[in-house]
Every structure is written in C-alpha cells, then in structure tokens.
C-alpha cells in the first residue's frame, strides 16, 4: 500500500509502479481526485494496459452519482468503517475492472481482511506523526484554514479504527476552525492534540487494538 499527499505525487509514483486499486480523495490538494483519475488512466493507456478500479473517497454528500459514474468505479464516503472498505473492495474484486484484486480476495476472506487491516494501519502510521506535527504548527500559527484541512484529513483516516470520541472531537474542531471568532479554539486544540497523540500511540503499540475508542471529557 502506498500513500501520497497530492494528485501530482500520485501521478508521479503511478508512472513508476502498478497498482491493483486506487483510492482518491475527491478534494486532493492540487489537482482534484477526478482529474488525477483521468491522468492515471492516460498513463495506463500509454502502457496499453487496462486501468485498475478507481474509487472516489469523499467526506461530503457530493459529488453526484453522475459525476462518480463518469470519473470513478465506486465511492466511499468518509468517515467509513473497516467493513465498508472491505465490502467496497470485494465488490470491485468481482467487477470486470479488476482481476488481480479478485485473486487476492480469493486467498480467504479472513486472511484478506487481516492483510488489508495491517496495510491500512501501516499506511496510517507512515503519515500520522507528520500530519500531527503540521496540525500543531497550523494551530500555533493561528492558521485556522490549514488546521481545518489537516483536521478534515485526520477525521477520515481515524474513522477506520473506530474511535467515535476522537471522530466527534475532530468533527467539532473542524467546524470550530471554520468560524471567524471562537475564543475557546486553543483549548479545544490542546485536548484534540492530546487525543490524537494517544490514538497514534495505541495503534502503534504491538498487541494493541486499533479499534478501541479513546475516551475524553465532554466539550466545554
């Protein structure tokens, strides 16, 4: 599994490697998800090879079904759960768009789920510390727009590990960042950063249960 921060980075690494399935955030930094999907398909066209399934990942009600049909093979709405991701990949495995993904799932459903869980955990941990650092820096600089972007991104990622208290805190803080005046935002940020640090540690520790919830006090 490979994680990249932008559409441009996705195209660059896609030209060097081949993938069984591609998940693209619709609101990627730089060029958006649909434009990235189009660019990736052009890479495969030059290779004279079929493109793998491409799934739109979005935290909003849109894009419309027509837009998804035009640019993607499926959609995942953030925050999504482990079961939803596995179901989506299983549906793609049975579609004409993918043969390699189908062979992977045939190795056994439990093994397939375990491998997928391990790879997603590894992918999350590969970027978690850096995203936490960037979120902390944005908060310290009072850059609420940037803080909202990283909060939005983190909310979609931690949802897979089923931490509802942390998800709720991220959602609340994302909303706070969009408000022009919020005197309690720094206090909220301090609590949020502590919860994120604890969540990352619980996921990283060998033998820990990534889907355990992180408890926190109520919002003031």
C-alpha positions as a Markdown table, in Angstrom:
| # | Residue | x | y | z |
|---|---|---|---|---|
| 1 | Unk | 0.0 | 0.0 | 0.0 |
| 2 | Unk | 1.3 | 3.4 | -0.9 |
| 3 | Unk | 0.1 | 6.8 | 0.4 |
| 4 | Unk | 0.8 | 10.1 | -1.3 |
| 5 | Unk | -0.2 | 13.7 | -0.2 |
| 6 | Unk | -1.4 | 15.0 | -3.6 |
| 7 | Unk | -2.7 | 14.3 | -7.0 |
| 8 | Unk | 0.6 | 15.3 | -8.6 |
| 9 | Unk | 2.5 | 12.9 | -6.3 |
| 10 | Unk | 0.0 | 10.1 | -7.2 |
| 11 | Unk | 0.7 | 10.5 | -10.9 |
| 12 | Unk | 4.5 | 10.6 | -10.3 |
| 13 | Unk | 4.6 | 7.3 | -8.4 |
| 14 | Unk | 1.9 | 5.7 | -10.6 |
| 15 | Unk | 4.2 | 6.1 | -13.5 |
| 16 | Unk | 6.8 | 4.0 | -11.7 |
| 17 | Unk | 4.6 | 1.3 | -10.2 |
| 18 | Unk | 1.5 | -0.7 | -10.9 |
| 19 | Unk | -1.5 | -0.9 | -8.5 |
| 20 | Unk | -4.4 | -3.2 | -8.0 |
| 21 | Unk | -6.8 | -0.5 | -6.9 |
| 22 | Unk | -6.6 | 3.3 | -6.4 |
| 23 | Unk | -8.5 | 5.3 | -3.7 |
| 24 | Unk | -8.6 | 9.0 | -4.4 |
| 25 | Unk | -9.8 | 11.8 | -2.2 |
| 26 | Unk | -12.1 | 13.9 | -4.3 |
| 27 | Unk | -10.7 | 17.1 | -2.8 |
| 28 | Unk | -7.0 | 16.3 | -3.1 |
| 29 | Unk | -4.5 | 19.2 | -2.7 |
| 30 | Unk | -3.5 | 20.5 | -6.1 |
| 31 | Unk | -5.4 | 18.7 | -8.9 |
| 32 | Unk | -8.6 | 17.1 | -7.6 |
| 33 | Unk | -9.4 | 13.4 | -7.5 |
| 34 | Unk | -11.3 | 13.2 | -10.8 |
| 35 | Unk | -8.5 | 15.0 | -12.7 |
| 36 | Unk | -6.0 | 12.7 | -11.0 |
| 37 | Unk | -8.0 | 9.6 | -12.0 |
| 38 | Unk | -8.1 | 10.8 | -15.6 |
| 39 | Unk | -4.3 | 11.4 | -15.6 |
| 40 | Unk | -3.7 | 7.9 | -14.2 |
| 41 | Unk | -5.9 | 6.3 | -16.9 |
| 42 | Unk | -3.8 | 8.1 | -19.5 |
| 43 | Unk | -0.7 | 6.5 | -18.0 |
| 44 | Unk | -2.2 | 3.1 | -18.4 |
| 45 | Unk | -3.4 | 3.9 | -21.9 |
| 46 | Unk | 0.2 | 4.6 | -22.9 |
| 47 | Unk | 1.2 | 1.2 | -21.4 |
| 48 | Unk | -1.6 | -0.4 | -23.4 |
| 49 | Unk | -2.9 | -1.9 | -20.2 |
| 50 | Unk | -6.4 | -1.6 | -18.5 |
| 51 | Unk | -6.6 | 0.8 | -15.6 |
| 52 | Unk | -7.3 | -0.6 | -12.1 |
| 53 | Unk | -10.5 | 0.3 | -10.3 |
| 54 | Unk | -10.5 | 3.8 | -9.0 |
| 55 | Unk | -12.6 | 4.8 | -6.0 |
| 56 | Unk | -13.7 | 8.3 | -5.0 |
| 57 | Unk | -13.2 | 9.0 | -1.3 |
| 58 | Unk | -15.2 | 12.0 | -0.1 |
| 59 | Unk | -16.4 | 13.4 | 3.2 |
| 60 | Unk | -19.3 | 15.2 | 1.6 |
| 61 | Unk | -22.7 | 14.3 | 0.1 |
| 62 | Unk | -21.3 | 15.2 | -3.4 |
| 63 | Unk | -20.1 | 14.6 | -6.0 |
| 64 | Unk | -23.3 | 13.5 | -7.6 |
| 65 | Unk | -23.8 | 9.9 | -8.7 |
| 66 | Unk | -23.5 | 11.1 | -12.3 |
| 67 | Unk | -20.0 | 12.5 | -11.5 |
| 68 | Unk | -18.9 | 9.3 | -9.9 |
| 69 | Unk | -20.1 | 7.3 | -12.8 |
| 70 | Unk | -18.1 | 9.5 | -15.2 |
| 71 | Unk | -14.9 | 9.5 | -13.3 |
| 72 | Unk | -14.7 | 6.6 | -10.8 |
| 73 | Unk | -15.6 | 2.9 | -10.4 |
| 74 | Unk | -17.0 | 3.4 | -6.9 |
| 75 | Unk | -17.4 | 5.7 | -4.0 |
| 76 | Unk | -16.5 | 5.7 | -0.3 |
| 77 | Unk | -18.0 | 8.3 | 2.0 |
| 78 | Unk | -15.8 | 9.5 | 4.9 |
| 79 | Unk | -15.8 | 8.6 | 7.6 |
| 80 | Unk | -16.0 | 5.0 | 6.6 |
| 81 | Unk | -15.7 | 1.8 | 8.7 |
| 82 | Unk | -13.5 | -1.2 | 8.1 |
| 83 | Unk | -16.5 | -3.3 | 6.9 |
| 84 | Unk | -17.5 | -0.6 | 4.4 |
| 85 | Unk | -14.0 | -0.5 | 2.9 |
| 86 | Unk | -13.7 | -4.3 | 2.7 |
| 87 | Unk | -17.2 | -4.5 | 1.1 |
| 88 | Unk | -16.3 | -1.9 | -1.5 |
| 89 | Unk | -13.1 | -3.7 | -2.4 |
| 90 | Unk | -14.9 | -7.0 | -2.5 |
| 91 | Unk | -17.4 | -5.6 | -5.0 |
| 92 | Unk | -14.6 | -4.3 | -7.1 |
| 93 | Unk | -12.9 | -7.6 | -7.0 |
| 94 | Unk | -16.0 | -9.2 | -8.6 |
| 95 | Unk | -16.2 | -6.5 | -11.3 |
| 96 | Unk | -14.6 | -6.6 | -14.7 |
| 97 | Unk | -12.4 | -3.7 | -13.7 |
| 98 | Unk | -10.1 | -5.9 | -11.6 |
| 99 | Unk | -8.6 | -9.3 | -11.9 |
| 100 | Unk | -5.6 | -9.0 | -9.6 |
| 101 | Unk | -7.8 | -7.7 | -6.7 |
| 102 | Unk | -10.2 | -10.6 | -7.2 |
| 103 | Unk | -7.4 | -13.1 | -7.0 |
| 104 | Unk | -6.2 | -11.5 | -3.7 |
| 105 | Unk | -9.6 | -11.8 | -2.1 |
| 106 | Unk | -9.9 | -15.5 | -3.2 |
| 107 | Unk | -7.0 | -16.3 | -0.8 |
| 108 | Unk | -9.5 | -16.3 | 2.0 |
| 109 | Unk | -11.8 | -13.6 | 3.4 |
| 110 | Unk | -10.2 | -13.6 | 6.9 |
| 111 | Unk | -6.7 | -13.5 | 5.6 |
| 112 | Unk | -7.7 | -10.8 | 3.1 |
| 113 | Unk | -9.3 | -8.7 | 5.9 |
| 114 | Unk | -6.2 | -9.2 | 8.1 |
| 115 | Unk | -3.8 | -8.2 | 5.4 |
| 116 | Unk | -5.9 | -5.2 | 4.5 |
| 117 | Unk | -6.1 | -4.1 | 8.1 |
| 118 | Unk | -2.3 | -4.4 | 8.6 |
| 119 | Unk | -1.6 | -2.5 | 5.4 |
| 120 | Unk | -4.0 | 0.3 | 6.3 |
| 121 | Unk | -2.5 | 0.6 | 9.7 |
| 122 | Unk | 1.0 | 0.7 | 8.3 |
| 123 | Unk | -0.1 | 3.4 | 5.8 |
| 124 | Unk | -1.8 | 5.5 | 8.5 |
| 125 | Unk | 1.3 | 5.3 | 10.8 |
| 126 | Unk | 3.6 | 6.3 | 7.9 |
| 127 | Unk | 1.9 | 9.8 | 7.8 |
| 128 | Unk | 0.3 | 10.2 | 11.2 |
| 129 | Unk | 3.2 | 11.8 | 13.1 |
| 130 | Unk | 3.9 | 14.3 | 10.2 |
| 131 | Unk | 0.2 | 15.2 | 10.0 |
| 132 | Unk | 0.1 | 15.7 | 13.7 |
| 133 | Unk | 3.1 | 18.0 | 13.5 |
| 134 | Unk | 1.6 | 20.0 | 10.7 |
| 135 | Unk | -1.7 | 20.3 | 12.5 |
| 136 | Unk | 0.1 | 21.5 | 15.7 |
| 137 | Unk | 2.1 | 24.1 | 13.7 |
| 138 | Unk | -1.0 | 25.4 | 12.0 |
| 139 | Unk | -2.7 | 25.8 | 15.4 |
| 140 | Unk | 0.3 | 27.6 | 16.9 |
| 141 | Unk | 0.4 | 30.0 | 13.9 |
| 142 | Unk | -3.3 | 30.7 | 14.1 |
| 143 | Unk | -3.8 | 29.4 | 10.6 |
| 144 | Unk | -7.3 | 28.0 | 11.1 |
| 145 | Unk | -7.8 | 27.2 | 7.4 |
| 146 | Unk | -4.8 | 25.0 | 7.3 |
| 147 | Unk | -5.8 | 23.4 | 10.7 |
| 148 | Unk | -9.2 | 22.7 | 9.2 |
| 149 | Unk | -7.6 | 20.9 | 6.2 |
| 150 | Unk | -5.5 | 18.6 | 8.4 |
| 151 | Unk | -8.3 | 18.0 | 10.8 |
| 152 | Unk | -10.6 | 17.0 | 8.0 |
| 153 | Unk | -7.9 | 14.7 | 6.6 |
| 154 | Unk | -7.3 | 13.1 | 10.0 |
| 155 | Unk | -11.1 | 12.6 | 10.6 |
| 156 | Unk | -11.3 | 10.5 | 7.5 |
| 157 | Unk | -8.3 | 8.4 | 8.5 |
| 158 | Unk | -9.1 | 7.6 | 12.1 |
| 159 | Unk | -12.6 | 6.6 | 11.2 |
| 160 | Unk | -11.2 | 3.3 | 10.0 |
| 161 | Unk | -10.0 | 2.5 | 13.5 |
| 162 | Unk | -13.5 | 3.1 | 15.0 |
| 163 | Unk | -12.7 | 5.8 | 17.6 |
| 164 | Unk | -16.0 | 7.6 | 17.9 |
| 165 | Unk | -15.0 | 10.1 | 20.7 |
| 166 | Unk | -11.9 | 11.1 | 18.6 |
| 167 | Unk | -14.0 | 11.3 | 15.4 |
| 168 | Unk | -16.5 | 13.6 | 17.2 |
| 169 | Unk | -13.8 | 15.8 | 18.6 |
| 170 | Unk | -12.2 | 16.1 | 15.1 |
| 171 | Unk | -15.6 | 17.0 | 13.6 |
| 172 | Unk | -16.3 | 19.6 | 16.2 |
| 173 | Unk | -12.8 | 21.1 | 15.8 |
| 174 | Unk | -13.1 | 21.2 | 12.1 |
| 175 | Unk | -16.3 | 23.2 | 12.5 |
| 176 | Unk | -14.6 | 25.5 | 15.0 |
| 177 | Unk | -11.8 | 26.2 | 12.5 |
| 178 | Unk | -14.4 | 27.5 | 10.0 |
| 179 | Unk | -15.8 | 30.1 | 12.5 |
| 180 | Unk | -14.3 | 33.6 | 12.3 |
| 181 | Unk | -14.4 | 34.1 | 16.1 |
| 182 | Unk | -14.0 | 31.3 | 18.5 |
| 183 | Unk | -12.3 | 32.2 | 21.8 |
| 184 | Unk | -12.2 | 28.5 | 23.0 |
| 185 | Unk | -10.4 | 27.1 | 19.9 |
| 186 | Unk | -7.0 | 26.9 | 21.5 |
| 187 | Unk | -8.3 | 25.0 | 24.5 |
| 188 | Unk | -10.2 | 22.7 | 22.1 |
| 189 | Unk | -7.0 | 22.3 | 20.1 |
| 190 | Unk | -5.0 | 21.2 | 23.2 |
| 191 | Unk | -7.4 | 18.5 | 24.0 |
| 192 | Unk | -7.6 | 17.3 | 20.4 |
| 193 | Unk | -3.8 | 17.1 | 20.0 |
| 194 | Unk | -3.6 | 15.0 | 23.2 |
| 195 | Unk | -6.3 | 12.7 | 22.0 |
| 196 | Unk | -4.6 | 12.3 | 18.6 |
| 197 | Unk | -1.2 | 11.5 | 20.3 |
| 198 | Unk | -2.9 | 8.9 | 22.5 |
| 199 | Unk | -4.7 | 7.3 | 19.5 |
| 200 | Unk | -1.5 | 7.1 | 17.4 |
| 201 | Unk | 0.3 | 5.5 | 20.3 |
| 202 | Unk | -2.4 | 3.0 | 20.9 |
| 203 | Unk | -2.4 | 2.0 | 17.2 |
| 204 | Unk | 1.4 | 1.8 | 17.1 |
| 205 | Unk | 2.0 | -0.3 | 20.2 |
| 206 | Unk | 2.4 | -4.0 | 19.4 |
| 207 | Unk | -0.6 | -6.0 | 20.5 |
| 208 | Unk | -2.8 | -3.0 | 20.9 |
| 209 | Unk | -6.3 | -3.0 | 19.5 |
| 210 | Unk | -6.6 | -0.3 | 16.8 |
| 211 | Unk | -10.3 | -0.1 | 17.0 |
| 212 | Unk | -10.5 | 0.7 | 20.7 |
| 213 | Unk | -12.1 | 4.1 | 21.5 |
| 214 | Unk | -10.1 | 6.9 | 23.0 |
| 215 | Unk | -12.1 | 8.4 | 25.9 |
| 216 | Unk | -12.2 | 12.1 | 26.5 |
| 217 | Unk | -14.1 | 14.7 | 28.6 |
| 218 | Unk | -17.0 | 16.4 | 27.0 |
| 219 | Unk | -16.7 | 19.7 | 25.1 |
| 220 | Unk | -16.9 | 22.8 | 27.3 |
